[in-house]
Amino acid sequence: MLACPLLITGTLALIWNHYENAIAKAALLDERADADAIVIFGAATADRGQPGTILRSRINHALTLYREGRAGNFILTGGIGWGPPAESVVMKRILSENGISDTKIFFETQSNTTREQVEFAVNIARENAWTRLLIVSDPYHLYRISRYFAGTGLTLLLTPSTEVQFNDEESGEYIRAEILKLIAWNFFGV
């Protein structure tokens, strides 16, 4: 009788530890290299269509990669979060203000989740015959993104935006949230 709850608890602890280690390991990677496009994952916008702090960090990192000559195209993901405009529209405006031609910017405005952002990014990449993608997001978000891309045949190069630094408490909260989202996806399909 006691064996079943202990087995379940032990299994959950192993899964939790696996994800915690994988997230932490991916957060330390910076695989920047030449690619077909830079994918910027959406994040919250602030008042009047301005990027929030985290979104600004992602945009700045992507611009650095572009200026390094890593890729000449952008895939922007993110629909309407807290209010219009869509996150990707905010990113497009800022990239344009930084001299990026509209012909180099591909974006979607419908996604509401990371998984949907990945689906749109995959479709845009395939429509343009791109196979190597630089993935820009927060360090602790990268592992989950990479799992959602699994099986697509695309080569991902994870490169974290690090302009926003998380303290230990924030890092712990972020990692726990990522673990719970991975468990929900793997075991319940959500």
Secondary structure, 3 states (H helix, E strand, C coil): CCHHHHHHHHHHHHHHHHHHHHHHHHHCCCCCCCCCEEEECCCCECHHHCECHHHHHHHHHHHHHHHCCCCCCEEECCCCCCCCCCHHHHHHHHHHHCCCCHHHEEECCCCCCHHHHHHHHHHHHHHCCCCEEEEEECHHHHHHHHHHHCCCCCEEEEEECCCCCCCHHHHHHHHHHHHHHHHHHHHHCC
